[in-house]
Every structure is written in C-alpha cells, then in structure tokens.
Amino acid sequence: IRPIDLTTRLLFDRWQLDRDEQEFTIMQIIIDGTENGRPKKVIYDLFDRYDTETGISSMARTTGYAATSAARVILDGDFTHKGLFPPEIFGQSEGVYERMLALQAARGVNYHVKEHII
C-alpha cells in the first residue's frame, strides 16, 4: 500500500467542506532581494473569508478572482505577450501588477503589502 493512497482514503471525506461550512484563506509571501543595489524585503499578507452574501468560498475567491483578473488584463490589451509565460513576466509588464491588485480588491480580496529597505 502506498502511503499517499492510504492517506487519501482516510482523509478525503474529511477534507470536504459541509455545504454551510465557512472557511478562510491565509497566505504570506516574503520576497528578499535588492533594488537599486540596496537590500529590500517585501511582505504580502492575505486573509480572506468565505463570502456569506454570495456563498463563494475563500479558496474559490483567492484563486478564481486572481485568474479572472489575469484574463481581464489580457482581454483589455494591457498584456500583449504571445505564447506561454511565467507569472513573473506577467507582473513585470507596465501597470499589470497594480491592475491585478485593484481588480481583486474590487471583489474584496485585499493584499496588505509592507516594504522594508534594509
């Protein structure tokens, strides 16, 4: 018996939310690097809850709204690269980062950003 098969069999039903069960998403992204030759740290914090008005889960909101925001940016012509590209290329394009955050914030998914010059 493979451990993943046993784990899945024992836990899969417990991983399913009940219809009226409310959940939340917590995420923190820490980026260490340099900017203009100076050390810099940027921290993104996200805390999102189940939306009781719409019945949309937090996980659906935080993943789905990011995807639809990216689609909106592409459809509006704000990102014009062709083919496959990694997210960091998407975010480096002029104004895309700000637009992505604004589109998600308009739907109640808010990232709190802290920048520290070290």
Chimera marker file (.cmm) of the C-alpha trace (Angstrom):
<marker_set name="trace">
<marker id="1" x="0.000" y="0.000" z="0.000" r="1" g="1" b="0" radius="0.5"/>
<marker id="2" x="1.366" y="3.392" z="-0.984" r="1" g="1" b="0" radius="0.5"/>
<marker id="3" x="1.249" y="5.987" z="1.834" r="1" g="1" b="0" radius="0.5"/>
<marker id="4" x="-0.477" y="8.544" z="-0.423" r="1" g="1" b="0" radius="0.5"/>
<marker id="5" x="-3.260" y="6.057" z="-1.196" r="1" g="1" b="0" radius="0.5"/>
<marker id="6" x="-3.829" y="5.310" z="2.483" r="1" g="1" b="0" radius="0.5"/>
<marker id="7" x="-3.784" y="8.995" z="3.417" r="1" g="1" b="0" radius="0.5"/>
<marker id="8" x="-6.214" y="9.858" z="0.640" r="1" g="1" b="0" radius="0.5"/>
<marker id="9" x="-8.584" y="7.060" z="1.583" r="1" g="1" b="0" radius="0.5"/>
<marker id="10" x="-8.587" y="8.032" z="5.265" r="1" g="1" b="0" radius="0.5"/>
<marker id="11" x="-8.769" y="11.803" z="4.873" r="1" g="1" b="0" radius="0.5"/>
<marker id="12" x="-10.518" y="12.614" z="1.584" r="1" g="1" b="0" radius="0.5"/>
<marker id="13" x="-14.037" y="12.734" z="3.050" r="1" g="1" b="0" radius="0.5"/>
<marker id="14" x="-12.808" y="14.841" z="5.966" r="1" g="1" b="0" radius="0.5"/>
<marker id="15" x="-11.258" y="17.368" z="3.560" r="1" g="1" b="0" radius="0.5"/>
<marker id="16" x="-14.664" y="18.117" z="2.040" r="1" g="1" b="0" radius="0.5"/>
<marker id="17" x="-16.472" y="21.115" z="3.483" r="1" g="1" b="0" radius="0.5"/>
<marker id="18" x="-20.079" y="20.808" z="4.520" r="1" g="1" b="0" radius="0.5"/>
<marker id="19" x="-22.481" y="22.908" z="2.433" r="1" g="1" b="0" radius="0.5"/>
<marker id="20" x="-22.824" y="25.624" z="5.072" r="1" g="1" b="0" radius="0.5"/>
<marker id="21" x="-19.283" y="25.390" z="6.446" r="1" g="1" b="0" radius="0.5"/>
<marker id="22" x="-17.367" y="28.642" z="6.279" r="1" g="1" b="0" radius="0.5"/>
<marker id="23" x="-13.616" y="28.637" z="5.687" r="1" g="1" b="0" radius="0.5"/>
<marker id="24" x="-10.829" y="31.121" z="5.280" r="1" g="1" b="0" radius="0.5"/>
<marker id="25" x="-7.529" y="31.500" z="3.448" r="1" g="1" b="0" radius="0.5"/>
<marker id="26" x="-4.305" y="32.810" z="4.961" r="1" g="1" b="0" radius="0.5"/>
<marker id="27" x="-1.233" y="33.440" z="2.835" r="1" g="1" b="0" radius="0.5"/>
<marker id="28" x="2.046" y="35.245" z="3.372" r="1" g="1" b="0" radius="0.5"/>
<marker id="29" x="4.642" y="35.796" z="0.676" r="1" g="1" b="0" radius="0.5"/>
<marker id="30" x="8.079" y="37.093" z="1.674" r="1" g="1" b="0" radius="0.5"/>
<marker id="31" x="10.428" y="38.354" z="-1.008" r="1" g="1" b="0" radius="0.5"/>
<marker id="32" x="14.054" y="39.176" z="-0.169" r="1" g="1" b="0" radius="0.5"/>
<marker id="33" x="16.207" y="40.803" z="-2.790" r="1" g="1" b="0" radius="0.5"/>
<marker id="34" x="17.838" y="44.013" z="-3.886" r="1" g="1" b="0" radius="0.5"/>
<marker id="35" x="16.513" y="47.126" z="-5.563" r="1" g="1" b="0" radius="0.5"/>
<marker id="36" x="18.902" y="49.701" z="-6.961" r="1" g="1" b="0" radius="0.5"/>
<marker id="37" x="21.736" y="47.884" z="-5.197" r="1" g="1" b="0" radius="0.5"/>
<marker id="38" x="20.111" y="48.053" z="-1.739" r="1" g="1" b="0" radius="0.5"/>
<marker id="39" x="18.695" y="45.101" z="0.184" r="1" g="1" b="0" radius="0.5"/>
<marker id="40" x="14.908" y="45.071" z="0.260" r="1" g="1" b="0" radius="0.5"/>
<marker id="41" x="12.195" y="42.854" z="1.728" r="1" g="1" b="0" radius="0.5"/>
<marker id="42" x="8.570" y="42.891" z="0.591" r="1" g="1" b="0" radius="0.5"/>
<marker id="43" x="5.880" y="41.030" z="2.547" r="1" g="1" b="0" radius="0.5"/>
<marker id="44" x="2.422" y="40.287" z="1.156" r="1" g="1" b="0" radius="0.5"/>
<marker id="45" x="-0.221" y="39.242" z="3.671" r="1" g="1" b="0" radius="0.5"/>
<marker id="46" x="-3.642" y="37.923" z="2.707" r="1" g="1" b="0" radius="0.5"/>
<marker id="47" x="-6.525" y="36.930" z="4.940" r="1" g="1" b="0" radius="0.5"/>
<marker id="48" x="-9.799" y="36.168" z="3.198" r="1" g="1" b="0" radius="0.5"/>
<marker id="49" x="-13.058" y="34.663" z="4.448" r="1" g="1" b="0" radius="0.5"/>
<marker id="50" x="-15.973" y="32.773" z="2.952" r="1" g="1" b="0" radius="0.5"/>
<marker id="51" x="-18.408" y="35.292" z="1.449" r="1" g="1" b="0" radius="0.5"/>
<marker id="52" x="-21.723" y="34.795" z="3.240" r="1" g="1" b="0" radius="0.5"/>
<marker id="53" x="-23.620" y="37.014" z="0.778" r="1" g="1" b="0" radius="0.5"/>
<marker id="54" x="-22.601" y="35.119" z="-2.358" r="1" g="1" b="0" radius="0.5"/>
<marker id="55" x="-21.801" y="31.714" z="-0.841" r="1" g="1" b="0" radius="0.5"/>
<marker id="56" x="-18.393" y="31.739" z="-2.555" r="1" g="1" b="0" radius="0.5"/>
<marker id="57" x="-15.614" y="30.022" z="-0.651" r="1" g="1" b="0" radius="0.5"/>
<marker id="58" x="-12.448" y="31.869" z="0.214" r="1" g="1" b="0" radius="0.5"/>
<marker id="59" x="-10.344" y="29.398" z="-1.749" r="1" g="1" b="0" radius="0.5"/>
<marker id="60" x="-12.504" y="29.987" z="-4.822" r="1" g="1" b="0" radius="0.5"/>
<marker id="61" x="-12.273" y="33.747" z="-4.324" r="1" g="1" b="0" radius="0.5"/>
<marker id="62" x="-8.497" y="33.875" z="-3.869" r="1" g="1" b="0" radius="0.5"/>
<marker id="63" x="-7.716" y="31.556" z="-6.789" r="1" g="1" b="0" radius="0.5"/>
<marker id="64" x="-10.589" y="32.269" z="-9.157" r="1" g="1" b="0" radius="0.5"/>
<marker id="65" x="-10.529" y="36.050" z="-8.855" r="1" g="1" b="0" radius="0.5"/>
<marker id="66" x="-6.773" y="36.069" z="-9.497" r="1" g="1" b="0" radius="0.5"/>
<marker id="67" x="-7.334" y="34.009" z="-12.655" r="1" g="1" b="0" radius="0.5"/>
<marker id="68" x="-10.219" y="36.153" z="-13.905" r="1" g="1" b="0" radius="0.5"/>
<marker id="69" x="-8.225" y="39.311" z="-13.142" r="1" g="1" b="0" radius="0.5"/>
<marker id="70" x="-5.380" y="37.984" z="-15.287" r="1" g="1" b="0" radius="0.5"/>
<marker id="71" x="-7.853" y="37.163" z="-18.061" r="1" g="1" b="0" radius="0.5"/>
<marker id="72" x="-9.312" y="40.683" z="-17.834" r="1" g="1" b="0" radius="0.5"/>
<marker id="73" x="-5.836" y="42.242" z="-18.110" r="1" g="1" b="0" radius="0.5"/>
<marker id="74" x="-5.122" y="40.156" z="-21.228" r="1" g="1" b="0" radius="0.5"/>
<marker id="75" x="-8.536" y="40.762" z="-22.820" r="1" g="1" b="0" radius="0.5"/>
<marker id="76" x="-8.236" y="44.505" z="-22.249" r="1" g="1" b="0" radius="0.5"/>
<marker id="77" x="-4.896" y="44.504" z="-24.085" r="1" g="1" b="0" radius="0.5"/>
<marker id="78" x="-2.809" y="45.511" z="-21.059" r="1" g="1" b="0" radius="0.5"/>
<marker id="79" x="-0.591" y="42.440" z="-21.552" r="1" g="1" b="0" radius="0.5"/>
<marker id="80" x="0.240" y="41.509" z="-25.128" r="1" g="1" b="0" radius="0.5"/>
<marker id="81" x="2.925" y="38.783" z="-24.928" r="1" g="1" b="0" radius="0.5"/>
<marker id="82" x="2.145" y="35.754" z="-27.066" r="1" g="1" b="0" radius="0.5"/>
<marker id="83" x="2.503" y="32.130" z="-26.023" r="1" g="1" b="0" radius="0.5"/>
<marker id="84" x="3.344" y="30.737" z="-22.610" r="1" g="1" b="0" radius="0.5"/>
<marker id="85" x="4.984" y="32.887" z="-19.977" r="1" g="1" b="0" radius="0.5"/>
<marker id="86" x="5.645" y="32.619" z="-16.239" r="1" g="1" b="0" radius="0.5"/>
<marker id="87" x="3.748" y="34.851" z="-13.791" r="1" g="1" b="0" radius="0.5"/>
<marker id="88" x="6.839" y="36.950" z="-13.054" r="1" g="1" b="0" radius="0.5"/>
<marker id="89" x="6.903" y="38.107" z="-16.710" r="1" g="1" b="0" radius="0.5"/>
<marker id="90" x="3.203" y="38.952" z="-16.463" r="1" g="1" b="0" radius="0.5"/>
<marker id="91" x="3.804" y="41.047" z="-13.346" r="1" g="1" b="0" radius="0.5"/>
<marker id="92" x="6.797" y="42.896" z="-14.819" r="1" g="1" b="0" radius="0.5"/>
<marker id="93" x="4.704" y="44.435" z="-17.593" r="1" g="1" b="0" radius="0.5"/>
<marker id="94" x="3.875" y="48.106" z="-17.031" r="1" g="1" b="0" radius="0.5"/>
<marker id="95" x="0.819" y="48.541" z="-14.790" r="1" g="1" b="0" radius="0.5"/>
<marker id="96" x="-0.199" y="44.874" z="-14.697" r="1" g="1" b="0" radius="0.5"/>
<marker id="97" x="0.746" y="44.324" z="-11.041" r="1" g="1" b="0" radius="0.5"/>
<marker id="98" x="-1.261" y="47.347" z="-9.901" r="1" g="1" b="0" radius="0.5"/>
<marker id="99" x="-4.232" y="46.398" z="-12.077" r="1" g="1" b="0" radius="0.5"/>
<marker id="100" x="-4.261" y="42.821" z="-10.787" r="1" g="1" b="0" radius="0.5"/>
<marker id="101" x="-4.344" y="44.011" z="-7.180" r="1" g="1" b="0" radius="0.5"/>
<marker id="102" x="-7.055" y="46.587" z="-7.966" r="1" g="1" b="0" radius="0.5"/>
<marker id="103" x="-9.272" y="44.073" z="-9.787" r="1" g="1" b="0" radius="0.5"/>
<marker id="104" x="-9.055" y="41.643" z="-6.884" r="1" g="1" b="0" radius="0.5"/>
<marker id="105" x="-9.609" y="44.400" z="-4.302" r="1" g="1" b="0" radius="0.5"/>
<marker id="106" x="-12.771" y="45.415" z="-6.168" r="1" g="1" b="0" radius="0.5"/>
<marker id="107" x="-14.058" y="41.917" z="-5.349" r="1" g="1" b="0" radius="0.5"/>
<marker id="108" x="-12.980" y="42.102" z="-1.714" r="1" g="1" b="0" radius="0.5"/>
<marker id="109" x="-9.696" y="40.169" z="-1.939" r="1" g="1" b="0" radius="0.5"/>
<marker id="110" x="-7.148" y="42.518" z="-0.387" r="1" g="1" b="0" radius="0.5"/>
<marker id="111" x="-3.413" y="42.015" z="-0.119" r="1" g="1" b="0" radius="0.5"/>
<marker id="112" x="-1.568" y="44.057" z="2.506" r="1" g="1" b="0" radius="0.5"/>
<marker id="113" x="1.908" y="44.950" z="1.287" r="1" g="1" b="0" radius="0.5"/>
<marker id="114" x="4.816" y="46.003" z="3.508" r="1" g="1" b="0" radius="0.5"/>
<marker id="115" x="8.126" y="47.093" z="2.010" r="1" g="1" b="0" radius="0.5"/>
<marker id="116" x="11.303" y="47.324" z="4.047" r="1" g="1" b="0" radius="0.5"/>
<marker id="117" x="14.565" y="48.811" z="2.835" r="1" g="1" b="0" radius="0.5"/>
<marker id="118" x="17.208" y="47.004" z="4.879" r="1" g="1" b="0" radius="0.5"/>
<link id1="1" id2="2" r="1" g="1" b="0" radius="0.2"/>
<link id1="2" id2="3" r="1" g="1" b="0" radius="0.2"/>
<link id1="3" id2="4" r="1" g="1" b="0" radius="0.2"/>
<link id1="4" id2="5" r="1" g="1" b="0" radius="0.2"/>
<link id1="5" id2="6" r="1" g="1" b="0" radius="0.2"/>
<link id1="6" id2="7" r="1" g="1" b="0" radius="0.2"/>
<link id1="7" id2="8" r="1" g="1" b="0" radius="0.2"/>
<link id1="8" id2="9" r="1" g="1" b="0" radius="0.2"/>
<link id1="9" id2="10" r="1" g="1" b="0" radius="0.2"/>
<link id1="10" id2="11" r="1" g="1" b="0" radius="0.2"/>
<link id1="11" id2="12" r="1" g="1" b="0" radius="0.2"/>
<link id1="12" id2="13" r="1" g="1" b="0" radius="0.2"/>
<link id1="13" id2="14" r="1" g="1" b="0" radius="0.2"/>
<link id1="14" id2="15" r="1" g="1" b="0" radius="0.2"/>
<link id1="15" id2="16" r="1" g="1" b="0" radius="0.2"/>
<link id1="16" id2="17" r="1" g="1" b="0" radius="0.2"/>
<link id1="17" id2="18" r="1" g="1" b="0" radius="0.2"/>
<link id1="18" id2="19" r="1" g="1" b="0" radius="0.2"/>
<link id1="19" id2="20" r="1" g="1" b="0" radius="0.2"/>
<link id1="20" id2="21" r="1" g="1" b="0" radius="0.2"/>
<link id1="21" id2="22" r="1" g="1" b="0" radius="0.2"/>
<link id1="22" id2="23" r="1" g="1" b="0" radius="0.2"/>
<link id1="23" id2="24" r="1" g="1" b="0" radius="0.2"/>
<link id1="24" id2="25" r="1" g="1" b="0" radius="0.2"/>
<link id1="25" id2="26" r="1" g="1" b="0" radius="0.2"/>
<link id1="26" id2="27" r="1" g="1" b="0" radius="0.2"/>
<link id1="27" id2="28" r="1" g="1" b="0" radius="0.2"/>
<link id1="28" id2="29" r="1" g="1" b="0" radius="0.2"/>
<link id1="29" id2="30" r="1" g="1" b="0" radius="0.2"/>
<link id1="30" id2="31" r="1" g="1" b="0" radius="0.2"/>
<link id1="31" id2="32" r="1" g="1" b="0" radius="0.2"/>
<link id1="32" id2="33" r="1" g="1" b="0" radius="0.2"/>
<link id1="33" id2="34" r="1" g="1" b="0" radius="0.2"/>
<link id1="34" id2="35" r="1" g="1" b="0" radius="0.2"/>
<link id1="35" id2="36" r="1" g="1" b="0" radius="0.2"/>
<link id1="36" id2="37" r="1" g="1" b="0" radius="0.2"/>
<link id1="37" id2="38" r="1" g="1" b="0" radius="0.2"/>
<link id1="38" id2="39" r="1" g="1" b="0" radius="0.2"/>
<link id1="39" id2="40" r="1" g="1" b="0" radius="0.2"/>
<link id1="40" id2="41" r="1" g="1" b="0" radius="0.2"/>
<link id1="41" id2="42" r="1" g="1" b="0" radius="0.2"/>
<link id1="42" id2="43" r="1" g="1" b="0" radius="0.2"/>
<link id1="43" id2="44" r="1" g="1" b="0" radius="0.2"/>
<link id1="44" id2="45" r="1" g="1" b="0" radius="0.2"/>
<link id1="45" id2="46" r="1" g="1" b="0" radius="0.2"/>
<link id1="46" id2="47" r="1" g="1" b="0" radius="0.2"/>
<link id1="47" id2="48" r="1" g="1" b="0" radius="0.2"/>
<link id1="48" id2="49" r="1" g="1" b="0" radius="0.2"/>
<link id1="49" id2="50" r="1" g="1" b="0" radius="0.2"/>
<link id1="50" id2="51" r="1" g="1" b="0" radius="0.2"/>
<link id1="51" id2="52" r="1" g="1" b="0" radius="0.2"/>
<link id1="52" id2="53" r="1" g="1" b="0" radius="0.2"/>
<link id1="53" id2="54" r="1" g="1" b="0" radius="0.2"/>
<link id1="54" id2="55" r="1" g="1" b="0" radius="0.2"/>
<link id1="55" id2="56" r="1" g="1" b="0" radius="0.2"/>
<link id1="56" id2="57" r="1" g="1" b="0" radius="0.2"/>
<link id1="57" id2="58" r="1" g="1" b="0" radius="0.2"/>
<link id1="58" id2="59" r="1" g="1" b="0" radius="0.2"/>
<link id1="59" id2="60" r="1" g="1" b="0" radius="0.2"/>
<link id1="60" id2="61" r="1" g="1" b="0" radius="0.2"/>
<link id1="61" id2="62" r="1" g="1" b="0" radius="0.2"/>
<link id1="62" id2="63" r="1" g="1" b="0" radius="0.2"/>
<link id1="63" id2="64" r="1" g="1" b="0" radius="0.2"/>
<link id1="64" id2="65" r="1" g="1" b="0" radius="0.2"/>
<link id1="65" id2="66" r="1" g="1" b="0" radius="0.2"/>
<link id1="66" id2="67" r="1" g="1" b="0" radius="0.2"/>
<link id1="67" id2="68" r="1" g="1" b="0" radius="0.2"/>
<link id1="68" id2="69" r="1" g="1" b="0" radius="0.2"/>
<link id1="69" id2="70" r="1" g="1" b="0" radius="0.2"/>
<link id1="70" id2="71" r="1" g="1" b="0" radius="0.2"/>
<link id1="71" id2="72" r="1" g="1" b="0" radius="0.2"/>
<link id1="72" id2="73" r="1" g="1" b="0" radius="0.2"/>
<link id1="73" id2="74" r="1" g="1" b="0" radius="0.2"/>
<link id1="74" id2="75" r="1" g="1" b="0" radius="0.2"/>
<link id1="75" id2="76" r="1" g="1" b="0" radius="0.2"/>
<link id1="76" id2="77" r="1" g="1" b="0" radius="0.2"/>
<link id1="77" id2="78" r="1" g="1" b="0" radius="0.2"/>
<link id1="78" id2="79" r="1" g="1" b="0" radius="0.2"/>
<link id1="79" id2="80" r="1" g="1" b="0" radius="0.2"/>
<link id1="80" id2="81" r="1" g="1" b="0" radius="0.2"/>
<link id1="81" id2="82" r="1" g="1" b="0" radius="0.2"/>
<link id1="82" id2="83" r="1" g="1" b="0" radius="0.2"/>
<link id1="83" id2="84" r="1" g="1" b="0" radius="0.2"/>
<link id1="84" id2="85" r="1" g="1" b="0" radius="0.2"/>
<link id1="85" id2="86" r="1" g="1" b="0" radius="0.2"/>
<link id1="86" id2="87" r="1" g="1" b="0" radius="0.2"/>
<link id1="87" id2="88" r="1" g="1" b="0" radius="0.2"/>
<link id1="88" id2="89" r="1" g="1" b="0" radius="0.2"/>
<link id1="89" id2="90" r="1" g="1" b="0" radius="0.2"/>
<link id1="90" id2="91" r="1" g="1" b="0" radius="0.2"/>
<link id1="91" id2="92" r="1" g="1" b="0" radius="0.2"/>
<link id1="92" id2="93" r="1" g="1" b="0" radius="0.2"/>
<link id1="93" id2="94" r="1" g="1" b="0" radius="0.2"/>
<link id1="94" id2="95" r="1" g="1" b="0" radius="0.2"/>
<link id1="95" id2="96" r="1" g="1" b="0" radius="0.2"/>
<link id1="96" id2="97" r="1" g="1" b="0" radius="0.2"/>
<link id1="97" id2="98" r="1" g="1" b="0" radius="0.2"/>
<link id1="98" id2="99" r="1" g="1" b="0" radius="0.2"/>
<link id1="99" id2="100" r="1" g="1" b="0" radius="0.2"/>
<link id1="100" id2="101" r="1" g="1" b="0" radius="0.2"/>
<link id1="101" id2="102" r="1" g="1" b="0" radius="0.2"/>
<link id1="102" id2="103" r="1" g="1" b="0" radius="0.2"/>
<link id1="103" id2="104" r="1" g="1" b="0" radius="0.2"/>
<link id1="104" id2="105" r="1" g="1" b="0" radius="0.2"/>
<link id1="105" id2="106" r="1" g="1" b="0" radius="0.2"/>
<link id1="106" id2="107" r="1" g="1" b="0" radius="0.2"/>
<link id1="107" id2="108" r="1" g="1" b="0" radius="0.2"/>
<link id1="108" id2="109" r="1" g="1" b="0" radius="0.2"/>
<link id1="109" id2="110" r="1" g="1" b="0" radius="0.2"/>
<link id1="110" id2="111" r="1" g="1" b="0" radius="0.2"/>
<link id1="111" id2="112" r="1" g="1" b="0" radius="0.2"/>
<link id1="112" id2="113" r="1" g="1" b="0" radius="0.2"/>
<link id1="113" id2="114" r="1" g="1" b="0" radius="0.2"/>
<link id1="114" id2="115" r="1" g="1" b="0" radius="0.2"/>
<link id1="115" id2="116" r="1" g="1" b="0" radius="0.2"/>
<link id1="116" id2="117" r="1" g="1" b="0" radius="0.2"/>
<link id1="117" id2="118" r="1" g="1" b="0" radius="0.2"/>
</marker_set>
